[in-house]
Amino acid sequence: MRYIKHQILILCLIFISCGNENVNTSSDSNENDEFVTAVDISAYPEISSTNPSFYDLNDNEKDFLEILKESGVNTIRLKLWVNPANKHSGFNEVKQFSQTLKANGFKSWLTLHYSDTWADPGRQETPSSWRNLDFSTLKDSLRLYTKKVVQDIKPDYIQIGNEINSGLLHPYGDISTNASNFISLIEAGCSAVRENSENCKIILHFAGIENSDWFLNQVSTVDYDILGLSYYPIWHGKSITSLNNTMKNLSNLHNKQILIAETAYPFTLQWKDLTNNILGLEEQLILPEYPASAEGQRKFIKDIKSIIQELDKGIGFCYWGAELIAWKGDEATDGSPWENQALFDFNNKALPVLNEFKIE
């Protein structure tokens, strides 16, 4: 009898131990799968040098990053240029700012433009130091650069290219004329991440929803984790329903986690400085659902968030240009073209939309 009781006790201890292990695994998984509520604030290091004051929703003056953190933002996205004309968005600035962000409890998300300047569907300029290389050397340059970024900055998320609808590193990786080169370059970047980080998630970023399925078919052999889409109504259509259906179909057909890598919406059609704004007409809005008002901006992001939360593989969203106040002054003609879409009003007070970054 004592032997039987002893064996039962051992079995119970094993069962409890296994149960505890399962609980811990689940907790780790939930932590790793935290819903991404991100903002892109790539220009903040430059803006902060002018010492602007920022205010929270209760009109209290606070540190800019503190306001974001208290509002529920958990991830910061930064662009990285190879050899920019000035120091901004270059390797040293991004590395230093990333350290500050991590010290403040944010996860980091880097978007590698593989260019000295903006890269997007209409512009994918090869960095000046990589031009005139043979293709094998170019690919190795991309691989070594990506390796350095991963090893030195240690991002939580990394984009291999930015809005790569047309490819990257033109003309070498133009998807319309050199599709095989494009795939080879993307694979080199992804391999560099895999070989140098166990945890960094790889994002491929497509702008818009039109032709997104075609693009994903092109990269079906690539080893990546997350599909990121840009969605701006001014450029990508004014149907939230179409966005919802497209995201659902893409994530199911291609079995990929999915997020909105860039989006934004205006809280006004007015302007603060004398720089022409990118968005300033009612015809660029989704009306009547989302007027250019603080409430319209908030509701737009609330509905974007809801769409993603309802997807089985939806993991988050990023608001682009959150920091782009008119930091050069009211008379600047080379200031912010985005101050009416920032997350702070013309007095640098936090807008109600920031409440939508909280996840209950």
C-alpha positions in Angstrom: 0.0 0.0 0.0 2.8 2.4 0.9 4.4 1.7 -2.5 1.2 2.5 -4.3 0.7 5.7 -2.4 4.3 6.6 -3.1 3.8 6.1 -6.8 0.6 8.1 -6.8 2.4 11.0 -5.1 5.2 10.9 -7.7 2.6 11.0 -10.5 0.8 13.9 -9.0 4.1 15.9 -8.7 4.9 15.2 -12.3 1.4 16.3 -13.4 1.7 19.5 -11.4 5.1 20.2 -12.8 3.9 19.7 -16.3 1.0 21.9 -15.7 3.2 24.7 -14.4 5.4 24.3 -17.5 2.4 24.7 -19.7 1.3 27.8 -17.9 4.7 29.4 -18.3 4.9 28.6 -22.0 1.5 30.1 -22.5 2.6 33.3 -20.7 5.7 33.6 -22.8 3.8 33.1 -26.0 1.2 35.8 -25.1 4.0 38.2 -24.3 5.8 37.5 -27.5 2.5 37.9 -29.4 1.7 41.3 -27.9 -0.6 43.3 -30.3 1.6 45.9 -31.9 0.5 49.5 -31.4 3.3 51.5 -33.1 4.1 55.0 -34.2 6.7 56.0 -36.8 8.6 59.0 -35.3 11.7 58.9 -37.5 12.1 62.7 -37.5 11.9 63.1 -33.8 15.7 63.3 -33.2 15.8 66.3 -35.5 12.6 67.8 -34.1 13.7 67.4 -30.5 16.8 69.6 -31.2 14.4 72.6 -31.4 13.2 71.8 -27.9 9.4 71.9 -28.5 7.0 71.4 -25.6 4.4 68.7 -25.7 1.3 68.3 -23.7 -0.8 65.2 -22.8 -4.6 65.0 -23.1 -5.0 66.8 -19.8 -2.8 69.8 -20.8 0.1 68.7 -18.7 3.5 69.4 -20.2 5.4 66.1 -20.4 8.2 64.4 -22.2 7.2 63.4 -25.7 8.1 59.7 -25.3 6.4 59.6 -21.9 3.1 60.7 -23.5 3.4 58.0 -26.1 4.1 55.4 -23.5 1.3 56.4 -21.2 -1.1 56.4 -24.2 -0.4 52.7 -24.9 2.2 52.9 -27.7 4.4 49.8 -27.3 6.6 49.9 -30.5 8.5 52.6 -32.3 9.2 52.4 -36.0 12.2 54.2 -37.5 13.5 54.5 -41.0 17.1 53.8 -41.7 19.0 55.3 -44.7 22.5 54.1 -45.8 24.4 57.3 -46.4 21.9 60.3 -45.9 22.9 63.8 -47.0 22.9 64.8 -43.3 23.1 62.7 -40.1 19.4 62.2 -39.8 18.0 58.7 -40.2 21.6 57.4 -40.6 23.1 54.5 -38.8 24.6 56.4 -35.8 21.4 58.4 -35.1 19.1 55.4 -35.4 21.3 53.3 -33.2 21.5 55.9 -30.5 17.8 56.7 -30.6 17.0 53.0 -30.6 18.9 52.6 -27.3 16.9 55.5 -25.8 13.7 53.9 -26.9 14.6 50.5 -25.4 15.5 52.2 -22.2 12.0 53.7 -22.1 10.4 50.3 -22.6 9.5 50.4 -26.3 10.1 47.6 -28.8 12.0 48.7 -31.9 10.9 48.3 -35.6 13.4 49.3 -38.3 12.5 49.9 -41.9 15.6 49.5 -44.0 15.2 51.6 -47.1 18.4 50.4 -48.7 18.8 53.9 -50.1 20.4 57.2 -49.1 16.9 58.8 -49.2 13.2 57.9 -49.4 12.3 54.6 -50.9 8.7 53.9 -52.0 6.8 52.4 -55.0 8.0 55.2 -57.3 11.5 55.5 -56.0 14.1 52.9 -55.1 17.5 54.5 -55.5 20.6 52.4 -54.9 22.9 54.0 -52.3 25.7 56.0 -53.9 28.3 53.8 -52.4 26.7 50.7 -53.9 26.3 52.0 -57.4 28.2 50.5 -60.3 28.9 47.3 -58.4 28.4 43.9 -60.1 25.3 42.1 -58.8 27.2 39.6 -56.6 29.0 42.4 -54.8 25.8 44.4 -54.4 24.0 41.5 -52.9 26.9 40.9 -50.5 26.8 44.6 -49.5 23.2 44.3 -48.7 23.8 41.2 -46.6 26.7 42.7 -44.7 24.8 45.9 -44.1 21.7 44.0 -42.8 24.0 41.9 -40.6 25.5 45.0 -39.0 22.1 46.5 -38.3 20.8 43.4 -36.6 24.0 42.8 -34.6 24.5 46.4 -33.5 21.0 47.8 -33.1 19.1 44.5 -32.3 15.6 45.5 -33.5 12.5 43.5 -32.6 11.1 43.9 -36.1 12.9 44.6 -39.3 11.7 45.5 -42.8 13.7 44.3 -45.7 13.0 47.3 -47.9 10.3 49.9 -47.7 7.1 49.8 -49.8 8.8 47.4 -52.2 5.9 47.1 -54.7 8.4 47.9 -57.6 11.3 46.1 -56.0 14.4 47.7 -54.5 17.9 48.9 -55.4 16.9 49.9 -58.9 17.8 49.0 -61.5 19.4 45.9 -60.1 16.3 44.7 -58.2 13.5 46.2 -60.3 10.7 43.6 -60.0 9.3 44.4 -63.4 12.6 43.8 -65.3 14.7 41.7 -62.9 12.3 39.7 -60.8 14.9 37.0 -60.0 17.4 39.6 -58.9 14.7 41.1 -56.7 14.0 37.8 -55.0 17.7 37.1 -54.6 18.3 40.5 -52.8 15.3 40.0 -50.5 16.5 36.5 -49.6 20.0 37.9 -48.8 18.5 40.4 -46.4 16.2 37.8 -44.8 19.1 35.3 -44.4 21.2 38.0 -42.7 18.5 38.5 -40.1 18.0 34.7 -39.5 21.7 34.1 -39.1 22.2 36.9 -36.6 19.0 36.9 -34.5 16.8 34.3 -33.0 14.0 36.7 -32.2 13.8 39.5 -34.7 10.7 39.3 -36.9 11.0 39.9 -40.6 8.5 42.2 -42.4 7.9 42.6 -46.1 6.1 45.8 -46.8 3.7 46.5 -49.7 2.0 49.8 -50.2 -1.8 49.6 -50.7 -4.1 46.7 -51.3 -4.3 46.7 -55.1 -2.1 44.0 -56.6 -1.0 42.9 -53.1 -1.9 39.2 -53.8 0.2 39.3 -57.0 3.1 40.6 -55.0 2.8 38.0 -52.3 2.8 35.3 -55.0 6.2 36.7 -56.2 7.7 36.4 -52.7 6.1 33.0 -51.8 9.5 31.3 -51.6 11.0 33.9 -49.3 11.5 33.2 -45.6 9.8 36.0 -43.7 7.3 36.4 -40.9 4.9 39.3 -41.4 3.2 41.0 -44.2 3.0 44.8 -43.7 0.6 47.0 -45.8 0.4 50.7 -46.1 -3.1 52.1 -46.1 -3.7 55.8 -46.8 -7.2 56.6 -48.3 -5.7 59.4 -50.4 -3.7 56.8 -52.3 -5.1 53.4 -51.6 -8.8 53.7 -51.9 -11.6 54.9 -49.6 -13.2 51.6 -48.7 -12.5 50.2 -45.3 -14.5 47.2 -46.3 -12.1 46.5 -49.2 -9.2 46.8 -46.8 -10.8 44.4 -44.4 -11.6 41.8 -47.1 -8.1 42.1 -48.7 -6.3 41.7 -45.4 -8.4 38.7 -44.5 -7.8 37.0 -47.9 -4.1 37.7 -47.9 -3.4 36.4 -44.4 -5.5 33.2 -45.1 -4.2 32.5 -48.6 -0.5 33.1 -47.7 -0.7 31.9 -44.0 1.2 35.0 -42.8 0.8 37.3 -39.9 -0.4 40.7 -41.1 -0.3 44.3 -39.9 -0.8 47.9 -41.1 2.8 49.2 -41.5 1.7 52.7 -42.3 -1.5 54.7 -42.0 -2.6 58.2 -40.9 -5.5 60.5 -41.0 -6.0 64.3 -40.6 -7.5 66.0 -37.6 -8.0 69.2 -39.8 -7.6 70.4 -43.3 -5.9 73.6 -42.0 -2.2 74.2 -41.7 0.2 75.5 -39.1 3.3 76.5 -41.2 3.6 77.7 -44.8 4.7 74.4 -46.1 2.3 72.7 -48.5 0.6 69.8 -46.8 0.2 66.5 -48.6 -3.4 66.2 -47.6 -5.7 69.2 -47.6 -8.9 68.6 -49.6 -12.2 67.0 -48.6 -12.1 64.9 -51.7 -9.1 63.1 -50.2 -11.2 62.0 -47.2 -13.6 59.2 -46.5 -16.9 61.0 -46.0 -19.1 61.2 -44.1 -17.7 58.5 -41.9 -14.4 60.2 -41.1 -14.3 64.0 -41.3 -11.1 65.9 -40.9 -11.5 66.5 -37.2 -10.1 65.2 -34.0 -13.0 62.8 -33.7 -12.8 61.7 -37.3 -9.1 60.9 -36.9 -9.8 58.9 -33.7 -12.6 56.9 -35.3 -10.5 56.1 -38.4 -7.8 54.6 -36.2 -10.3 52.9 -34.0 -11.9 51.1 -37.0 -8.5 50.2 -38.5 -7.5 48.7 -35.2 -10.8 46.7 -35.0 -10.3 45.3 -38.4 -6.9 44.0 -37.5 -8.0 42.6 -34.1 -10.7 40.6 -35.8 -8.3 38.9 -38.1 -6.9 35.5 -37.0 -3.4 36.6 -38.0 -3.8 40.3 -37.4 -1.0 41.5 -35.1 -1.1 45.3 -35.1 -0.7 48.7 -36.8 1.6 51.7 -37.1 0.7 55.3 -37.3 3.1 57.2 -39.6 4.3 60.7 -38.9 3.0 60.9 -35.3 5.7 63.5 -34.5 5.5 65.7 -37.6 4.4 69.0 -36.0 5.4 72.3 -37.6 8.7 72.3 -35.7 10.5 74.8 -38.0 8.0 77.6 -37.1 4.9 79.1 -38.5 6.7 80.9 -41.4 8.7 77.8 -42.6 8.2 76.9 -46.3 10.4 73.8 -45.8 8.7 72.5 -42.6 6.2 69.8 -42.1 3.9 68.7 -44.9 2.1 66.5 -42.3 1.3 68.6 -39.3 -2.4 68.2 -39.9 -2.0 64.4 -39.6 0.3 64.3 -36.6 -0.9 62.9 -33.3 -0.5 66.3 -31.7 -2.5 69.4 -32.5 -1.1 72.8 -33.6 -0.4 73.6 -29.9 1.5 70.3 -29.5 -1.3 68.8 -27.3 -2.0 65.1 -27.6 -5.1 64.3 -29.7 -7.9 61.9 -28.7 -6.7 59.4 -31.3 -3.9 58.4 -28.9 -6.5 56.8 -26.7 -6.9 54.2 -29.4 -3.4 52.8 -28.8 -4.5 51.3 -25.6 -5.4 47.6 -25.8 -7.9 46.4 -23.2 
